[in-house]
């Protein structure tokens, strides 16, 4: 996006990419369906960025979700909003959109040079760029836009090695932490041998004052899935503060505790408790097994059992490694950049994307902020270079 805006301003632009081919993480984001942005009102949209909303508000106002959808359509990929409000290309894929974008950039004269990496700063403070053999390029440029990513999925290029040279310049770089990630749970061997890979569908989860609804996937290591990802920030912070994170799971969010108790109070006859839980309470086999995993001796009292179903406590012990997280928190503090995302201490050097210290849940918010920061940084870099 930065290259597009700079080329539109009439500049000669070169993109140096560490990988053999561009946009590897963008393609990963599209695996299973490319969620570009979200269709909810912009004022509600901005609340998803938490503490960073103040900094991102003018940036996303400059390249809104509506503008992102129009950009995609210009490239031949019209979009649609699903029932959840999430926005996808009609093809549902990342690769056609990427190919169209690369064709546009090529037509604008943007050069792409693969297998080139940022190696730090030289004595004069200029960025050092080297090829795969370590040979430095001789060129110097009027402006540089860094889009080096966060710390998740480092094998796709965002390996966070830029942090050390930026910190060495005295810049405030916050430690990276996983976001939209799974969490470890100390399951019994019996439970994971039977139910690893099984989903708990449409459950409600809460951690303190935070609450969400979605799917939870039982994994060998613990729990994954959209419902958990949406709470990953408060869960991660609780573990950092207290050593563990307690989460409450409502296995039947559409049925009240009173109604559940009434159903469970009916005569069982010869039915086992597991059958009653499946038939009367409407629990899936994995939900019944989870009840027994958390509390081996289930209460006989219908009201107590209903209460347990509506608020099943689960203890999460640690987040999954950042290398497998969907995104990361941390990075360069916003006070280090101006309104155009230029480093205050280094005129001509701009930063965008997940290098900056912000985080957001899944739902289109991640890509929207990446597109918008790239757009704003590219426009500002073009103004700076033309001013020189």
C-alpha positions in Angstrom: 0.0 0.0 0.0 2.9 2.4 0.8 4.4 1.6 -2.6 1.1 2.2 -4.4 0.7 5.7 -2.8 4.3 6.7 -3.5 4.1 5.5 -7.1 0.8 7.4 -7.5 2.7 10.5 -6.5 5.1 10.1 -9.3 8.1 8.6 -7.4 10.3 5.8 -8.5 9.7 3.0 -5.9 11.5 -0.2 -5.0 10.1 -2.8 -2.7 12.7 -4.9 -0.9 11.2 -8.2 0.4 13.0 -10.6 2.7 11.2 -13.6 1.3 11.4 -15.2 -2.2 7.9 -14.0 -3.0 5.8 -11.1 -1.6 2.9 -11.0 0.8 3.4 -14.4 2.3 1.6 -13.5 5.5 -1.2 -11.9 3.5 -1.7 -15.2 1.8 -1.7 -17.0 5.1 -4.4 -14.6 6.4 -6.5 -15.7 3.4 -6.3 -19.4 4.2 -9.8 -20.4 4.9 -11.2 -17.1 3.6 -9.7 -13.6 3.4 -11.4 -11.4 6.0 -10.4 -8.0 4.7 -12.4 -5.7 7.0 -15.7 -5.3 8.9 -18.9 -3.6 7.9 -19.9 -2.3 11.3 -20.2 1.5 11.9 -16.8 3.2 12.1 -17.3 4.5 15.7 -17.9 0.9 16.9 -15.2 -0.4 14.6 -12.6 1.8 16.3 -13.4 0.5 19.8 -11.8 -2.8 18.7 -8.3 -1.3 18.9 -8.4 -0.7 22.6 -5.7 1.6 23.9 -4.4 2.2 20.4 -7.7 3.5 19.1 -6.7 7.1 19.7 -3.6 6.8 17.5 -5.3 4.7 14.8 -8.5 6.8 14.5 -7.1 9.5 12.1 -5.2 6.8 10.2 -8.2 4.6 9.5 -10.3 7.7 8.8 -7.8 8.4 6.0 -8.4 4.9 4.5 -11.7 3.5 5.9 -13.3 0.1 5.5 -15.5 1.5 2.7 -12.4 2.7 0.9 -10.7 -0.7 1.3 -13.7 -2.4 -0.2 -13.6 0.0 -3.1 -9.9 -0.6 -3.6 -10.6 -4.4 -3.7 -13.3 -3.9 -6.3 -11.1 -1.7 -8.4 -8.7 -4.6 -8.6 -11.5 -6.9 -9.9 -12.4 -8.5 -6.5 -15.8 -7.2 -5.3 -16.6 -7.9 -1.7 -19.6 -8.9 0.4 -20.4 -8.7 4.1 -21.3 -12.0 5.8 -24.0 -12.5 8.5 -21.4 -11.6 11.1 -20.5 -8.3 9.4 -17.1 -9.5 8.3 -16.1 -8.5 4.8 -14.7 -10.9 2.3 -13.8 -10.9 -1.4 -16.5 -12.8 -3.4 -13.8 -15.2 -4.5 -13.1 -15.7 -0.7 -9.4 -16.0 -1.6 -6.3 -13.9 -1.1 -4.3 -15.0 -4.2 -6.5 -13.4 -6.9 -6.5 -10.1 -5.1 -2.7 -10.3 -4.6 -2.1 -11.1 -8.2 -4.2 -8.2 -9.3 -2.4 -5.8 -6.9 1.0 -6.9 -8.0 0.0 -6.4 -11.7 -1.1 -2.8 -10.8 2.2 -2.1 -9.0 4.2 -3.5 -11.9 2.2 -1.3 -14.3 3.0 1.7 -12.1 6.7 1.0 -12.4 7.2 -0.3 -8.9 10.3 -2.7 -8.8 10.2 -5.7 -6.5 13.5 -7.1 -5.3 13.2 -10.4 -3.4 15.5 -11.9 -0.8 16.7 -8.5 0.4 16.8 -7.8 4.2 17.1 -4.8 6.5 20.4 -5.2 8.4 20.4 -2.2 10.7 21.7 1.4 10.3 25.0 2.7 9.1 27.1 5.3 10.9 25.1 8.1 9.2 21.8 6.5 10.4 20.8 5.3 6.9 19.2 1.9 6.6 21.4 -1.0 5.4 19.8 -3.3 2.9 21.6 -6.5 1.8 20.8 -9.3 -0.6 20.7 -13.0 0.4 24.5 -13.3 0.2 25.0 -10.3 2.6 26.1 -7.9 0.0 24.9 -4.4 0.6 23.0 -2.5 -2.1 24.8 0.7 -3.1 21.6 2.8 -3.6 20.4 5.5 -1.3 16.8 6.7 -1.3 15.0 10.0 -0.5 12.5 8.2 1.8 12.2 4.7 3.3 9.0 3.0 4.5 9.6 0.1 6.9 6.9 -2.6 6.9 8.8 -5.4 8.7 5.9 -6.9 10.6 5.5 -8.1 14.2 6.7 -11.3 15.6 4.1 -13.9 14.7 4.8 -16.5 12.0 8.5 -15.6 11.6 9.0 -18.2 8.9 7.0 -16.0 6.6 9.3 -13.1 7.1 8.2 -11.1 10.2 11.0 -12.3 12.5 11.3 -9.1 14.6 15.0 -8.8 14.0 14.5 -5.1 13.3 13.8 -4.6 17.0 17.5 -4.5 18.1 18.7 -1.9 15.6 15.7 0.3 16.3 16.2 -0.1 20.1 19.9 0.7 19.7 18.9 4.1 18.2 17.2 4.8 21.5 13.7 4.2 20.1 10.9 2.9 22.4 10.3 -0.7 21.2 7.9 -2.6 23.4 8.3 -6.4 23.8 6.2 -8.5 21.5 3.4 -10.7 22.9 1.0 -13.1 21.2 -2.5 -12.0 20.2 -5.3 -14.1 18.8 -3.6 -17.2 20.0 -4.5 -20.5 21.7 -3.8 -21.2 25.3 -2.5 -24.3 27.2 -4.7 -26.4 29.4 -3.5 -29.3 31.4 -5.8 -31.9 29.9 -5.9 -35.5 31.0 -4.6 -38.1 28.5 -8.0 -39.7 28.4 -9.7 -36.5 27.4 -7.3 -35.4 24.6 -7.0 -38.9 23.2 -10.8 -38.9 22.5 -11.6 -35.2 21.9 -8.6 -33.4 20.5 -9.7 -31.6 17.3 -13.4 -31.5 18.4 -15.2 -28.1 18.5 -17.4 -26.6 21.2 -19.8 -24.7 19.0 -21.5 -21.4 19.9 -20.5 -21.1 23.5 -20.2 -18.0 25.6 -16.8 -17.2 27.3 -16.0 -14.7 29.9 -12.9 -13.5 31.7 -13.6 -10.8 34.3 -15.5 -8.1 32.6 -14.7 -9.3 29.1 -17.1 -11.6 27.3 -17.5 -13.1 23.8 -19.3 -15.8 22.0 -17.9 -18.2 19.4 -16.4 -21.6 18.8 -13.7 -23.2 20.9 -11.6 -26.0 19.5 -10.2 -28.6 21.8 -6.5 -29.0 21.0 -3.9 -31.4 22.4 -2.2 -28.5 24.1 -5.3 -26.7 25.3 -7.9 -24.5 23.5 -7.9 -22.7 20.2 -10.6 -21.1 18.0 -12.4 -17.8 17.4 -14.0 -17.6 20.8 -10.7 -17.9 22.6 -8.9 -15.6 20.2 -11.4 -12.8 20.9 -10.4 -12.9 24.6 -6.7 -13.5 24.0 -5.6 -10.0 25.2 -7.3 -10.1 28.7 -6.4 -13.8 29.1 -2.7 -13.1 28.2 -2.6 -10.2 30.6 -4.2 -12.3 33.4 -1.6 -14.9 33.1 1.2 -12.3 33.1 -0.3 -10.8 36.3 -1.5 -13.9 38.2 0.2 -16.9 36.6 -3.0 -18.4 35.3 -6.2 -17.1 33.6 -9.6 -18.4 34.7 -12.2 -18.4 32.0 -15.9 -19.3 32.4 -17.7 -21.2 29.6 -21.4 -21.1 29.2 -22.1 -24.4 27.2 -25.7 -23.4 26.5 -25.9 -19.7 26.1 -29.4 -19.7 24.6 -31.0 -21.6 27.5 -31.4 -20.1 30.9 -30.2 -21.8 34.0 -33.8 -22.0 35.2 -34.9 -23.8 32.1 -31.9 -26.2 32.2 -32.6 -27.1 35.8 -36.2 -27.8 34.9 -35.1 -30.1 32.1 -32.6 -31.9 34.3 -35.2 -32.4 37.0 -37.3 -34.7 34.9 -37.3 -38.4 35.9 -34.3 -40.1 34.2 -35.6 -43.6 34.3 -32.8 -46.0 33.2 -30.9 -43.3 31.3 -27.3 -42.6 32.2 -26.3 -39.1 33.3 -24.4 -38.7 30.0 -27.5 -39.5 28.0 -29.6 -37.0 30.1 -27.0 -34.3 29.5 -27.1 -34.9 25.8 -30.8 -35.2 25.4 -32.3 -33.0 28.1 -29.6 -30.4 28.3 -28.7 -30.6 24.6 -24.9 -31.0 25.2 -22.6 -32.4 22.5 -20.4 -35.4 23.5 -17.4 -33.2 23.8 -19.3 -30.8 26.1 -20.3 -33.6 28.3 -16.7 -34.9 28.4 -15.5 -31.4 29.2 -17.9 -31.2 32.2 -16.4 -34.4 33.6 -12.9 -33.3 32.8 -13.3 -30.2 34.9 -15.4 -31.8 37.6 -15.2 -35.6 37.7 -18.1 -36.0 40.2 -21.0 -34.1 38.7 -23.6 -32.8 41.1 -26.9 -34.8 41.5 -28.8 -31.6 42.2 -30.4 -30.3 39.0 -29.9 -26.6 39.8 -26.2 -27.1 40.7 -25.7 -29.1 37.5 -27.4 -26.4 35.5 -25.2 -23.7 37.1 -22.1 -25.7 36.2 -23.2 -26.0 32.6 -23.9 -22.2 32.4 -20.5 -21.3 34.1 -18.0 -24.0 33.7 -14.6 -22.9 35.1 -11.5 -23.6 33.1 -7.9 -22.6 34.0 -5.6 -21.6 31.2 -1.9 -21.9 32.1 0.0 -20.0 29.4 -0.5 -18.6 25.8 0.7 -20.7 22.9 4.1 -19.6 21.4 4.0 -16.3 19.5 5.4 -18.1 16.5 2.0 -19.6 15.9 -0.2 -16.6 17.0 -2.3 -14.9 14.4 -0.8 -11.5 15.3 1.3 -9.8 18.0 1.1 -6.9 20.4 4.1 -4.7 21.1 6.5 -3.0 18.7 7.4 0.7 18.1 5.5 3.1 20.4 3.3 5.6 18.7 5.0 8.5 20.4 8.1 7.8 18.3 6.3 8.7 15.1 4.5 11.8 13.8 1.0 12.0 12.2 2.5 10.7 8.9 4.2 7.8 10.8 7.6 9.2 10.2 10.2 8.7 13.0 10.5 11.9 14.9 14.2 11.5 15.4 14.9 10.3 11.8 13.3 12.4 9.0 12.7 10.3 5.9 12.2 7.0 7.8 8.5 5.9 8.0 7.0 2.9 9.8 3.7 1.0 9.2 1.8 -2.2 9.9 2.4 -4.5 12.8 5.8 -2.9 13.6 3.7 -0.3 15.5 2.4 -1.1 19.0 -1.2 -1.9 18.5 -3.4 -5.0 18.6 -6.9 -6.0 17.6 -9.1 -9.1 17.5 -9.8 -11.1 14.4 -12.7 -9.9 12.3 -11.0 -7.7 9.6 -9.5 -5.3 12.1 -6.0 -6.5 11.6 -5.8 -6.2 7.9 -7.7 -2.9 7.9 -5.1 -1.2 10.2 -2.3 -2.7 8.1 -3.7 -1.3 4.9 -4.5 2.1 6.4 -1.1 2.6 8.1 0.6 1.6 4.8 -1.5 4.1 2.9 -0.8 6.9 5.3 2.9 6.2 5.6 3.2 6.0 1.8 1.5 9.3 1.2 3.6 11.0 3.9 6.8 9.5 2.5 5.8 10.8 -1.0 5.3 14.3 0.4 8.7 14.1 2.2 10.6 12.9 -0.9 9.0 15.4 -3.3 9.8 18.1 -0.7 13.4 17.2 -0.9 
